[in-house]
Amino acid sequence: MGSLKEKIVGAVAADLAAIEKRLEANLRPELDLVRDIAGHILFSGGKRLRPLLCLLMHRAFGGSHDLVLDVAGIFEFLHAATLIHDDVVDGAVLRRGKSAAHTLFGPAESVLTGDFLLARSLNLAAATANPEIISVIARITEQMAQGEIEQLRNRGNLDLTEAAYDRVIERKTAVLIEGACKTGALLAGVGREDADAAALYGRELGMAFQMADDLLDYTEDEKGLGKLPGADLREGKATLPLICALRSADAETVAFIRNMAGTEFVAQDFDFVKRAVEKAGGMEQTRQRAMDHVAAAKKAIGPLPDGANKDLLEMLAEYALVRKQ
């Protein structure tokens, strides 16, 4: 994992620096408080995966549009907005190892700053004067909001099906990565078939990333996660490792887990749950499904011209399987 990450970071270091610079330049709120709240999450160590994917996909299709860095930043603004909103909805106290924005600045101020970031994203999309790109960004905001609402409605439902889980993570996570990749391709002036291939890569990669992220909640400690382990179970969220495990765990274990869901359990009890999920095959089944999505993502960009950008897109797909937070 270390060598793959180092290889990717080394190859895109200049791009990441350019993305960072453009994010700061494009934030531009009129109120200092909005800048403070947005900056608290925007510049707290995010990997910039989404803007990077937009940039790489644009170049992979031969694009060199002057607006690409501005457009790429849209997806970091959208991502930051969802994180701010999610933390308020979930009552989370930590994000990336730091206090969640709403605990420092207040829930109302944080929600409104998230709204500002959504509006800023649409403003940047409008600057492209490309109706298809504007439509992609508008669809993302619609789908992410509905995904969050659906997840909220599913809270406490440990009988959630894999299909229902897939629908939520497609809306909450995959649609944003899909949009980043499709937008990069559209900005390069590609036709429908190529835009669809870029979108499919992003959607499959997004599914894999979310499954891997949900797995981390059962494999990493607080330092590695940047938040308390077991957060999903504390919030009553049934993610894929748990959904798979509950199908084959014994009745006593299932009852124990159901009683823990949505409560402030102690670390020892969660250690038991982790062992149970591992024993029941929840972790392995999640890994396998993530691997299948990665394979589908790599297949989607098979027809792209060979080159450094395509190589990086393939490496980023592989990194989804081995990354840590």
Buried (B, 14 or more C-beta within 10 A) or exposed (E): EEEBBEBBEEBBEEBBEBBBEBBBEBBEBEEEEBBBBBBBBBEBEBBBBBBBBBBBBBBBBEBEBEBBBBBBBBBBBBBBBBBBBBBBBBEBEBBBBBBBBBBEBBBEBBBBBBEBBBEBBBEBBEBBEBEEBBEBBEEBBEBBBBBBEBBBEBBEEBEBEEEBBBBBBBBBBBBBBBBBBBBBBBBBBBEEEBBBBBBBBBBBBBBBBBBBBBBBBBBBEBEEBBBBBBBBBBBBBBBBBBBBBBEEBEEEBBEBBEEBBBEEBEEEBBEBBBEBBBBBBBBBBBBEBBBBBBEBBBBBBEEBEEEEBBBBBBBBBBBBBEBEB
